Amino acid sequence: MVYTHDLKSCAARHEGSNPSLGTIGNLGIMERLFIVRHGEINFNTEGRYAGSVDVELNGKGLRQARDIANEVSGLNIDFIISSPFKRCGRMANIIHEIINAPIVIMDEFRERGVGVFEGLTREEAKRKYPELWAKNITRIYNDAPPGGETIKEVENRVFAGLKKVREKYDGKNVLIVTHAFVGKMIHKFFHDMTKKQFFEYKIDNAKVIEYDFVK
């Protein structure tokens, strides 16, 4: 099922706002932008931080990718943009096999790196790094676990990536295959969100979201 967000007021909101939020009012006119989170990986079922760990889709994730390929086959997708990680690349390739749209890899849409937390469950991270856990380190805008990315760094690259997509694929329908945190950040690009709303927002595995850039 494709969930739609009507975003015709987004240009007014971004115009003159914090530069880190991006300004889309003076960019080209794109048709439709679709976002899909990759299918399931074992880290999801185990409750582990994946981040920059380059893990593959599991069996369920592969089935979800095939289902999504069929779901988007009627959307007239012109280009598939994928994160460089395997879990997205595999899904993008499965979709390509059905709709035959070219795949473009964009590093801007890779998952947020969470450094020393990667590969750990929440409980393991809490036990191994109690001070970082007590700080709620992954939710501090300008801080991150050692070796990881801050929220601000992810925001900057994802917003820059969206503006590149808007400029380059004028008049095209584009599907971006990406990750949970990046999906959250894409949602923020188009919506005013409180901190609480930002962290509560979640895009499930193999869920398609449609965003309309302002016409």
VENQUIBEL-V82552 format. One record per run of one state. SS is the DSSP state (a for helix, b for strand, c for the rest). FROM is the first residue (numbers start at 1). TO is the last residue. Records with the same first field share a line. If there is no record, write none. Layout:
SS: FROM-TO, FROM-TO
This chain:
c: 1-1, 6-9, 15-18, 22-32, 38-41, 47-47, 49-58, 75-78, 83-85, 100-101, 106-106, 110-113, 118-120, 129-129, 135-136, 140-147, 149-150, 169-173, 179-179, 191-194, 201-207, 212-215
b: 2-5, 33-37, 48-48, 79-82, 102-105, 114-114, 121-121, 148-148, 174-178, 208-211
a: 10-14, 19-21, 42-46, 59-74, 86-99, 107-109, 115-117, 122-128, 130-134, 137-139, 151-168, 180-190, 195-200
